[in-house]
Amino acid sequence: MDKEHVKGAAGKAKGAVKDAAGKVMGDKSLQAEGKVGKAKGAAHQTAGGVKDAARQAGKP
């Protein structure tokens, strides 16, 4: 696990909070920010997975 996984998990959590807060308050802008944050977090986690796979492929 590298920093991309950590960034991804944090980004997804932060996005989920914003999404939920926006939904509760009826703030579409905040909700959209949350959805973008969740997507960015997922992208970071995917990048971390690719890096892990590359490291594993390089090992004998």
N, CA, C, O and CB atoms as a CASP TS submission, in Angstrom:
PFRMAT TS
TARGET T0000
AUTHOR 0000-0000-0000
METHOD Language model
MODEL 1
PARENT N/A
ATOM      1  N   MET     1       0.851  -1.180   0.000  1.00  0.00           N
ATOM      2  CA  MET     1       0.000   0.000   0.000  1.00  0.00           C
ATOM      3  C   MET     1       0.892   1.238   0.000  1.00  0.00           C
ATOM      4  O   MET     1       1.823   1.351   0.798  1.00  0.00           O
ATOM      5  CB  MET     1      -0.966   0.001   1.227  1.00  0.00           C
ATOM      6  N   ASP     2       0.595   2.143  -0.892  1.00  0.00           N
ATOM      7  CA  ASP     2       1.400   3.355  -0.986  1.00  0.00           C
ATOM      8  C   ASP     2       0.545   4.598  -0.746  1.00  0.00           C
ATOM      9  O   ASP     2      -0.631   4.510  -0.393  1.00  0.00           O
ATOM     10  CB  ASP     2       2.083   3.437  -2.355  1.00  0.00           C
ATOM     11  N   LYS     3       1.168   5.749  -0.949  1.00  0.00           N
ATOM     12  CA  LYS     3       0.460   6.997  -0.647  1.00  0.00           C
ATOM     13  C   LYS     3      -0.746   7.221  -1.544  1.00  0.00           C
ATOM     14  O   LYS     3      -1.676   7.926  -1.151  1.00  0.00           O
ATOM     15  CB  LYS     3       1.403   8.168  -0.775  1.00  0.00           C
ATOM     16  N   GLU     4      -0.757   6.640  -2.741  1.00  0.00           N
ATOM     17  CA  GLU     4      -1.921   6.791  -3.623  1.00  0.00           C
ATOM     18  C   GLU     4      -3.154   6.134  -3.006  1.00  0.00           C
ATOM     19  O   GLU     4      -4.258   6.670  -3.099  1.00  0.00           O
ATOM     20  CB  GLU     4      -1.632   6.179  -5.012  1.00  0.00           C
ATOM     21  N   HIS     5      -2.967   4.978  -2.380  1.00  0.00           N
ATOM     22  CA  HIS     5      -4.092   4.312  -1.721  1.00  0.00           C
ATOM     23  C   HIS     5      -4.631   5.167  -0.578  1.00  0.00           C
ATOM     24  O   HIS     5      -5.842   5.303  -0.402  1.00  0.00           O
ATOM     25  CB  HIS     5      -3.668   2.931  -1.195  1.00  0.00           C
ATOM     26  N   VAL     6      -3.716   5.737   0.188  1.00  0.00           N
ATOM     27  CA  VAL     6      -4.114   6.573   1.326  1.00  0.00           C
ATOM     28  C   VAL     6      -4.838   7.825   0.835  1.00  0.00           C
ATOM     29  O   VAL     6      -5.882   8.196   1.373  1.00  0.00           O
ATOM     30  CB  VAL     6      -2.879   6.964   2.176  1.00  0.00           C
ATOM     31  N   LYS     7      -4.278   8.479  -0.194  1.00  0.00           N
ATOM     32  CA  LYS     7      -4.926   9.662  -0.767  1.00  0.00           C
ATOM     33  C   LYS     7      -6.320   9.308  -1.283  1.00  0.00           C
ATOM     34  O   LYS     7      -7.276  10.064  -1.110  1.00  0.00           O
ATOM     35  CB  LYS     7      -4.067  10.255  -1.909  1.00  0.00           C
ATOM     36  N   GLY     8      -6.410   8.152  -1.914  1.00  0.00           N
ATOM     37  CA  GLY     8      -7.692   7.722  -2.467  1.00  0.00           C
ATOM     38  C   GLY     8      -8.739   7.499  -1.400  1.00  0.00           C
ATOM     39  O   GLY     8      -9.880   7.941  -1.536  1.00  0.00           O
ATOM     40  N   ALA     9      -8.351   6.813  -0.336  1.00  0.00           N
ATOM     41  CA  ALA     9      -9.297   6.548   0.749  1.00  0.00           C
ATOM     42  C   ALA     9      -9.751   7.854   1.404  1.00  0.00           C
ATOM     43  O   ALA     9     -10.932   8.031   1.705  1.00  0.00           O
ATOM     44  CB  ALA     9      -8.662   5.617   1.803  1.00  0.00           C
ATOM     45  N   ALA    10      -8.802   8.760   1.618  1.00  0.00           N
ATOM     46  CA  ALA    10      -9.144  10.049   2.233  1.00  0.00           C
ATOM     47  C   ALA    10     -10.051  10.862   1.317  1.00  0.00           C
ATOM     48  O   ALA    10     -11.019  11.470   1.774  1.00  0.00           O
ATOM     49  CB  ALA    10      -7.868  10.849   2.557  1.00  0.00           C
ATOM     50  N   GLY    11      -9.741  10.872   0.039  1.00  0.00           N
ATOM     51  CA  GLY    11     -10.548  11.618  -0.920  1.00  0.00           C
ATOM     52  C   GLY    11     -11.969  11.086  -1.028  1.00  0.00           C
ATOM     53  O   GLY    11     -12.930  11.852  -1.106  1.00  0.00           O
ATOM     54  N   LYS    12     -12.089   9.758  -1.033  1.00  0.00           N
ATOM     55  CA  LYS    12     -13.422   9.164  -1.107  1.00  0.00           C
ATOM     56  C   LYS    12     -14.231   9.481   0.142  1.00  0.00           C
ATOM     57  O   LYS    12     -15.424   9.769   0.051  1.00  0.00           O
ATOM     58  CB  LYS    12     -13.323   7.651  -1.297  1.00  0.00           C
ATOM     59  N   ALA    13     -13.586   9.430   1.318  1.00  0.00           N
ATOM     60  CA  ALA    13     -14.292   9.727   2.568  1.00  0.00           C
ATOM     61  C   ALA    13     -14.738  11.192   2.598  1.00  0.00           C
ATOM     62  O   ALA    13     -15.875  11.496   2.958  1.00  0.00           O
ATOM     63  CB  ALA    13     -13.390   9.416   3.787  1.00  0.00           C
ATOM     64  N   LYS    14     -13.842  12.080   2.221  1.00  0.00           N
ATOM     65  CA  LYS    14     -14.164  13.513   2.209  1.00  0.00           C
ATOM     66  C   LYS    14     -15.298  13.789   1.214  1.00  0.00           C
ATOM     67  O   LYS    14     -16.209  14.567   1.495  1.00  0.00           O
ATOM     68  CB  LYS    14     -12.905  14.356   1.844  1.00  0.00           C
ATOM     69  N   GLY    15     -15.226  13.144   0.060  1.00  0.00           N
ATOM     70  CA  GLY    15     -16.271  13.311  -0.946  1.00  0.00           C
ATOM     71  C   GLY    15     -17.614  12.796  -0.477  1.00  0.00           C
ATOM     72  O   GLY    15     -18.650  13.404  -0.743  1.00  0.00           O
ATOM     73  N   ALA    16     -17.594  11.670   0.225  1.00  0.00           N
ATOM     74  CA  ALA    16     -18.836  11.095   0.730  1.00  0.00           C
ATOM     75  C   ALA    16     -19.494  12.029   1.748  1.00  0.00           C
ATOM     76  O   ALA    16     -20.716  12.179   1.767  1.00  0.00           O
ATOM     77  CB  ALA    16     -18.569   9.721   1.363  1.00  0.00           C
ATOM     78  N   VAL    17     -18.673  12.650   2.589  1.00  0.00           N
ATOM     79  CA  VAL    17     -19.206  13.583   3.585  1.00  0.00           C
ATOM     80  C   VAL    17     -19.835  14.796   2.894  1.00  0.00           C
ATOM     81  O   VAL    17     -20.937  15.217   3.247  1.00  0.00           O
ATOM     82  CB  VAL    17     -18.088  14.037   4.559  1.00  0.00           C
ATOM     83  N   LYS    18     -19.129  15.351   1.912  1.00  0.00           N
ATOM     84  CA  LYS    18     -19.665  16.513   1.189  1.00  0.00           C
ATOM     85  C   LYS    18     -20.941  16.146   0.442  1.00  0.00           C
ATOM     86  O   LYS    18     -21.902  16.914   0.426  1.00  0.00           O
ATOM     87  CB  LYS    18     -18.618  17.068   0.202  1.00  0.00           C
ATOM     88  N   ASP    19     -20.944  14.968  -0.175  1.00  0.00           N
ATOM     89  CA  ASP    19     -22.119  14.512  -0.921  1.00  0.00           C
ATOM     90  C   ASP    19     -23.317  14.390   0.017  1.00  0.00           C
ATOM     91  O   ASP    19     -24.408  14.864  -0.299  1.00  0.00           O
ATOM     92  CB  ASP    19     -21.836  13.155  -1.616  1.00  0.00           C
ATOM     93  N   ALA    20     -23.113  13.760   1.162  1.00  0.00           N
ATOM     94  CA  ALA    20     -24.200  13.580   2.129  1.00  0.00           C
ATOM     95  C   ALA    20     -24.667  14.919   2.694  1.00  0.00           C
ATOM     96  O   ALA    20     -25.867  15.151   2.838  1.00  0.00           O
ATOM     97  CB  ALA    20     -23.751  12.658   3.270  1.00  0.00           C
ATOM     98  N   ALA    21     -23.718  15.797   3.013  1.00  0.00           N
ATOM     99  CA  ALA    21     -24.082  17.109   3.554  1.00  0.00           C
ATOM    100  C   ALA    21     -24.871  17.910   2.521  1.00  0.00           C
ATOM    101  O   ALA    21     -25.858  18.565   2.857  1.00  0.00           O
ATOM    102  CB  ALA    21     -22.819  17.890   3.986  1.00  0.00           C
ATOM    103  N   GLY    22     -24.437  17.854   1.272  1.00  0.00           N
ATOM    104  CA  GLY    22     -25.146  18.560   0.217  1.00  0.00           C
ATOM    105  C   GLY    22     -26.553  18.026   0.021  1.00  0.00           C
ATOM    106  O   GLY    22     -27.488  18.784  -0.237  1.00  0.00           O
ATOM    107  N   LYS    23     -26.692  16.705   0.147  1.00  0.00           N
ATOM    108  CA  LYS    23     -28.005  16.077  -0.004  1.00  0.00           C
ATOM    109  C   LYS    23     -28.938  16.515   1.119  1.00  0.00           C
ATOM    110  O   LYS    23     -30.098  16.844   0.873  1.00  0.00           O
ATOM    111  CB  LYS    23     -27.873  14.541  -0.019  1.00  0.00           C
ATOM    112  N   VAL    24     -28.433  16.520   2.351  1.00  0.00           N
ATOM    113  CA  VAL    24     -29.237  16.890   3.517  1.00  0.00           C
ATOM    114  C   VAL    24     -29.650  18.363   3.456  1.00  0.00           C
ATOM    115  O   VAL    24     -30.794  18.705   3.755  1.00  0.00           O
ATOM    116  CB  VAL    24     -28.458  16.613   4.813  1.00  0.00           C
ATOM    117  N   MET    25     -28.713  19.227   3.068  1.00  0.00           N
ATOM    118  CA  MET    25     -28.988  20.663   3.055  1.00  0.00           C
ATOM    119  C   MET    25     -29.629  21.127   1.752  1.00  0.00           C
ATOM    120  O   MET    25     -30.010  22.292   1.627  1.00  0.00           O
ATOM    121  CB  MET    25     -27.710  21.432   3.290  1.00  0.00           C
ATOM    122  N   GLY    26     -29.750  20.228   0.786  1.00  0.00           N
ATOM    123  CA  GLY    26     -30.327  20.616  -0.495  1.00  0.00           C
ATOM    124  C   GLY    26     -29.388  21.486  -1.318  1.00  0.00           C
ATOM    125  O   GLY    26     -29.836  22.239  -2.182  1.00  0.00           O
ATOM    126  N   ASP    27     -28.085  21.387  -1.056  1.00  0.00           N
ATOM    127  CA  ASP    27     -27.075  22.180  -1.749  1.00  0.00           C
ATOM    128  C   ASP    27     -26.481  21.349  -2.884  1.00  0.00           C
ATOM    129  O   ASP    27     -25.591  20.527  -2.667  1.00  0.00           O
ATOM    130  CB  ASP    27     -25.962  22.653  -0.766  1.00  0.00           C
ATOM    131  N   LYS    28     -26.981  21.572  -4.083  1.00  0.00           N
ATOM    132  CA  LYS    28     -26.546  20.788  -5.244  1.00  0.00           C
ATOM    133  C   LYS    28     -25.061  20.997  -5.545  1.00  0.00           C
ATOM    134  O   LYS    28     -24.384  20.069  -5.988  1.00  0.00           O
ATOM    135  CB  LYS    28     -27.381  21.158  -6.474  1.00  0.00           C
ATOM    136  N   SER    29     -24.554  22.195  -5.311  1.00  0.00           N
ATOM    137  CA  SER    29     -23.146  22.484  -5.561  1.00  0.00           C
ATOM    138  C   SER    29     -22.248  21.655  -4.642  1.00  0.00           C
ATOM    139  O   SER    29     -21.270  21.063  -5.098  1.00  0.00           O
ATOM    140  CB  SER    29     -22.865  23.981  -5.367  1.00  0.00           C
ATOM    141  N   LEU    30     -22.576  21.613  -3.364  1.00  0.00           N
ATOM    142  CA  LEU    30     -21.808  20.838  -2.402  1.00  0.00           C
ATOM    143  C   LEU    30     -21.904  19.346  -2.719  1.00  0.00           C
ATOM    144  O   LEU    30     -20.927  18.608  -2.587  1.00  0.00           O
ATOM    145  CB  LEU    30     -22.299  21.116  -0.974  1.00  0.00           C
ATOM    146  N   GLN    31     -23.064  18.926  -3.127  1.00  0.00           N
ATOM    147  CA  GLN    31     -23.273  17.534  -3.492  1.00  0.00           C
ATOM    148  C   GLN    31     -22.413  17.181  -4.711  1.00  0.00           C
ATOM    149  O   GLN    31     -21.821  16.103  -4.762  1.00  0.00           O
ATOM    150  CB  GLN    31     -24.770  17.265  -3.781  1.00  0.00           C
ATOM    151  N   ALA    32     -22.346  18.079  -5.680  1.00  0.00           N
ATOM    152  CA  ALA    32     -21.520  17.847  -6.870  1.00  0.00           C
ATOM    153  C   ALA    32     -20.041  17.781  -6.506  1.00  0.00           C
ATOM    154  O   ALA    32     -19.303  16.951  -7.035  1.00  0.00           O
ATOM    155  CB  ALA    32     -21.756  18.952  -7.912  1.00  0.00           C
ATOM    156  N   GLU    33     -19.608  18.666  -5.594  1.00  0.00           N
ATOM    157  CA  GLU    33     -18.222  18.635  -5.118  1.00  0.00           C
ATOM    158  C   GLU    33     -17.916  17.277  -4.485  1.00  0.00           C
ATOM    159  O   GLU    33     -16.838  16.716  -4.685  1.00  0.00           O
ATOM    160  CB  GLU    33     -17.966  19.777  -4.099  1.00  0.00           C
ATOM    161  N   GLY    34     -18.862  16.767  -3.731  1.00  0.00           N
ATOM    162  CA  GLY    34     -18.686  15.474  -3.091  1.00  0.00           C
ATOM    163  C   GLY    34     -18.544  14.352  -4.096  1.00  0.00           C
ATOM    164  O   GLY    34     -17.715  13.459  -3.924  1.00  0.00           O
ATOM    165  N   LYS    35     -19.345  14.393  -5.137  1.00  0.00           N
ATOM    166  CA  LYS    35     -19.261  13.359  -6.178  1.00  0.00           C
ATOM    167  C   LYS    35     -17.919  13.418  -6.898  1.00  0.00           C
ATOM    168  O   LYS    35     -17.330  12.383  -7.212  1.00  0.00           O
ATOM    169  CB  LYS    35     -20.410  13.519  -7.192  1.00  0.00           C
ATOM    170  N   VAL    36     -17.435  14.635  -7.160  1.00  0.00           N
ATOM    171  CA  VAL    36     -16.127  14.799  -7.794  1.00  0.00           C
ATOM    172  C   VAL    36     -15.031  14.280  -6.861  1.00  0.00           C
ATOM    173  O   VAL    36     -14.100  13.609  -7.308  1.00  0.00           O
ATOM    174  CB  VAL    36     -15.873  16.291  -8.158  1.00  0.00           C
ATOM    175  N   GLY    37     -15.140  14.587  -5.574  1.00  0.00           N
ATOM    176  CA  GLY    37     -14.152  14.114  -4.601  1.00  0.00           C
ATOM    177  C   GLY    37     -14.104  12.601  -4.526  1.00  0.00           C
ATOM    178  O   GLY    37     -13.029  12.008  -4.430  1.00  0.00           O
ATOM    179  N   LYS    38     -15.282  11.975  -4.569  1.00  0.00           N
ATOM    180  CA  LYS    38     -15.325  10.506  -4.539  1.00  0.00           C
ATOM    181  C   LYS    38     -14.671   9.933  -5.795  1.00  0.00           C
ATOM    182  O   LYS    38     -13.951   8.937  -5.721  1.00  0.00           O
ATOM    183  CB  LYS    38     -16.789  10.001  -4.418  1.00  0.00           C
ATOM    184  N   ALA    39     -14.915  10.550  -6.930  1.00  0.00           N
ATOM    185  CA  ALA    39     -14.330  10.072  -8.188  1.00  0.00           C
ATOM    186  C   ALA    39     -12.807  10.230  -8.177  1.00  0.00           C
ATOM    187  O   ALA    39     -12.083   9.338  -8.619  1.00  0.00           O
ATOM    188  CB  ALA    39     -14.934  10.836  -9.388  1.00  0.00           C
ATOM    189  N   LYS    40     -12.328  11.368  -7.669  1.00  0.00           N
ATOM    190  CA  LYS    40     -10.880  11.581  -7.577  1.00  0.00           C
ATOM    191  C   LYS    40     -10.254  10.554  -6.639  1.00  0.00           C
ATOM    192  O   LYS    40      -9.179  10.023  -6.918  1.00  0.00           O
ATOM    193  CB  LYS    40     -10.568  13.015  -7.088  1.00  0.00           C
ATOM    194  N   GLY    41     -10.928  10.280  -5.536  1.00  0.00           N
ATOM    195  CA  GLY    41     -10.427   9.286  -4.590  1.00  0.00           C
ATOM    196  C   GLY    41     -10.335   7.908  -5.226  1.00  0.00           C
ATOM    197  O   GLY    41      -9.360   7.184  -5.027  1.00  0.00           O
ATOM    198  N   ALA    42     -11.344   7.557  -5.982  1.00  0.00           N
ATOM    199  CA  ALA    42     -11.334   6.264  -6.668  1.00  0.00           C
ATOM    200  C   ALA    42     -10.194   6.206  -7.684  1.00  0.00           C
ATOM    201  O   ALA    42      -9.561   5.164  -7.857  1.00  0.00           O
ATOM    202  CB  ALA    42     -12.688   6.010  -7.367  1.00  0.00           C
ATOM    203  N   ALA    43      -9.937   7.327  -8.353  1.00  0.00           N
ATOM    204  CA  ALA    43      -8.845   7.371  -9.334  1.00  0.00           C
ATOM    205  C   ALA    43      -7.494   7.184  -8.644  1.00  0.00           C
ATOM    206  O   ALA    43      -6.631   6.475  -9.162  1.00  0.00           O
ATOM    207  CB  ALA    43      -8.866   8.708 -10.110  1.00  0.00           C
ATOM    208  N   HIS    44      -7.303   7.808  -7.489  1.00  0.00           N
ATOM    209  CA  HIS    44      -6.060   7.643  -6.736  1.00  0.00           C
ATOM    210  C   HIS    44      -5.892   6.188  -6.302  1.00  0.00           C
ATOM    211  O   HIS    44      -4.791   5.641  -6.369  1.00  0.00           O
ATOM    212  CB  HIS    44      -6.041   8.578  -5.505  1.00  0.00           C
ATOM    213  N   GLN    45      -6.974   5.568  -5.861  1.00  0.00           N
ATOM    214  CA  GLN    45      -6.881   4.172  -5.444  1.00  0.00           C
ATOM    215  C   GLN    45      -6.539   3.276  -6.633  1.00  0.00           C
ATOM    216  O   GLN    45      -5.766   2.328  -6.491  1.00  0.00           O
ATOM    217  CB  GLN    45      -8.199   3.716  -4.794  1.00  0.00           C
ATOM    218  N   THR    46      -7.097   3.563  -7.780  1.00  0.00           N
ATOM    219  CA  THR    46      -6.780   2.792  -8.979  1.00  0.00           C
ATOM    220  C   THR    46      -5.309   2.968  -9.351  1.00  0.00           C
ATOM    221  O   THR    46      -4.633   2.003  -9.708  1.00  0.00           O
ATOM    222  CB  THR    46      -7.686   3.217 -10.151  1.00  0.00           C
ATOM    223  N   ALA    47      -4.823   4.198  -9.267  1.00  0.00           N
ATOM    224  CA  ALA    47      -3.411   4.458  -9.561  1.00  0.00           C
ATOM    225  C   ALA    47      -2.516   3.691  -8.593  1.00  0.00           C
ATOM    226  O   ALA    47      -1.479   3.161  -8.993  1.00  0.00           O
ATOM    227  CB  ALA    47      -3.107   5.971  -9.484  1.00  0.00           C
ATOM    228  N   GLY    48      -2.904   3.631  -7.350  1.00  0.00           N
ATOM    229  CA  GLY    48      -2.139   2.867  -6.366  1.00  0.00           C
ATOM    230  C   GLY    48      -2.133   1.389  -6.707  1.00  0.00           C
ATOM    231  O   GLY    48      -1.116   0.714  -6.549  1.00  0.00           O
ATOM    232  N   GLY    49      -3.261   0.886  -7.171  1.00  0.00           N
ATOM    233  CA  GLY    49      -3.337  -0.520  -7.569  1.00  0.00           C
ATOM    234  C   GLY    49      -2.448  -0.825  -8.761  1.00  0.00           C
ATOM    235  O   GLY    49      -1.820  -1.883  -8.824  1.00  0.00           O
ATOM    236  N   VAL    50      -2.396   0.104  -9.704  1.00  0.00           N
ATOM    237  CA  VAL    50      -1.536  -0.067 -10.880  1.00  0.00           C
ATOM    238  C   VAL    50      -0.072  -0.081 -10.445  1.00  0.00           C
ATOM    239  O   VAL    50       0.714  -0.901 -10.918  1.00  0.00           O
ATOM    240  CB  VAL    50      -1.787   1.065 -11.922  1.00  0.00           C
ATOM    241  N   LYS    51       0.287   0.828  -9.547  1.00  0.00           N
ATOM    242  CA  LYS    51       1.669   0.861  -9.052  1.00  0.00           C
ATOM    243  C   LYS    51       2.021  -0.436  -8.332  1.00  0.00           C
ATOM    244  O   LYS    51       3.116  -0.970  -8.510  1.00  0.00           O
ATOM    245  CB  LYS    51       1.876   2.060  -8.108  1.00  0.00           C
ATOM    246  N   ASP    52       1.099  -0.940  -7.524  1.00  0.00           N
ATOM    247  CA  ASP    52       1.334  -2.203  -6.820  1.00  0.00           C
ATOM    248  C   ASP    52       1.540  -3.342  -7.811  1.00  0.00           C
ATOM    249  O   ASP    52       2.442  -4.163  -7.648  1.00  0.00           O
ATOM    250  CB  ASP    52       0.160  -2.524  -5.879  1.00  0.00           C
ATOM    251  N   ALA    53       0.705  -3.384  -8.828  1.00  0.00           N
ATOM    252  CA  ALA    53       0.808  -4.440  -9.838  1.00  0.00           C
ATOM    253  C   ALA    53       2.135  -4.346 -10.579  1.00  0.00           C
ATOM    254  O   ALA    53       2.762  -5.367 -10.862  1.00  0.00           O
ATOM    255  CB  ALA    53      -0.362  -4.352 -10.834  1.00  0.00           C
ATOM    256  N   ALA    54       2.563  -3.133 -10.893  1.00  0.00           N
ATOM    257  CA  ALA    54       3.847  -2.946 -11.590  1.00  0.00           C
ATOM    258  C   ALA    54       5.000  -3.409 -10.716  1.00  0.00           C
ATOM    259  O   ALA    54       5.941  -4.033 -11.205  1.00  0.00           O
ATOM    260  CB  ALA    54       4.045  -1.468 -11.987  1.00  0.00           C
ATOM    261  N   ARG    55       4.930  -3.105  -9.425  1.00  0.00           N
ATOM    262  CA  ARG    55       5.980  -3.551  -8.499  1.00  0.00           C
ATOM    263  C   ARG    55       6.023  -5.071  -8.415  1.00  0.00           C
ATOM    264  O   ARG    55       7.096  -5.674  -8.408  1.00  0.00           O
ATOM    265  CB  ARG    55       5.756  -2.955  -7.099  1.00  0.00           C
ATOM    266  N   GLN    56       4.846  -5.680  -8.353  1.00  0.00           N
ATOM    267  CA  GLN    56       4.772  -7.139  -8.263  1.00  0.00           C
ATOM    268  C   GLN    56       5.287  -7.789  -9.552  1.00  0.00           C
ATOM    269  O   GLN    56       5.944  -8.829  -9.503  1.00  0.00           O
ATOM    270  CB  GLN    56       3.322  -7.587  -7.981  1.00  0.00           C
ATOM    271  N   ALA    57       4.995  -7.190 -10.682  1.00  0.00           N
ATOM    272  CA  ALA    57       5.447  -7.740 -11.968  1.00  0.00           C
ATOM    273  C   ALA    57       6.967  -7.646 -12.099  1.00  0.00           C
ATOM    274  O   ALA    57       7.578  -8.460 -12.792  1.00  0.00           O
ATOM    275  CB  ALA    57       4.769  -6.999 -13.138  1.00  0.00           C
ATOM    276  N   GLY    58       7.572  -6.677 -11.452  1.00  0.00           N
ATOM    277  CA  GLY    58       9.019  -6.496 -11.530  1.00  0.00           C
ATOM    278  C   GLY    58       9.788  -7.414 -10.612  1.00  0.00           C
ATOM    279  O   GLY    58      11.010  -7.513 -10.724  1.00  0.00           O
ATOM    280  N   LYS    59       9.105  -8.088  -9.707  1.00  0.00           N
ATOM    281  CA  LYS    59       9.775  -9.006  -8.776  1.00  0.00           C
ATOM    282  C   LYS    59       9.940 -10.382  -9.423  1.00  0.00           C
ATOM    283  O   LYS    59       9.050 -10.843 -10.138  1.00  0.00           O
ATOM    284  CB  LYS    59       8.975  -9.125  -7.448  1.00  0.00           C
ATOM    285  N   PRO    60      11.067 -11.032  -9.176  1.00  0.00           N
ATOM    286  CA  PRO    60      11.283 -12.369  -9.752  1.00  0.00           C
ATOM    287  C   PRO    60      10.407 -13.432  -9.139  1.00  0.00           C
ATOM    288  O   PRO    60      10.485 -14.597  -9.529  1.00  0.00           O
ATOM    289  CB  PRO    60      12.715 -12.772  -9.595  1.00  0.00           C
TER
END
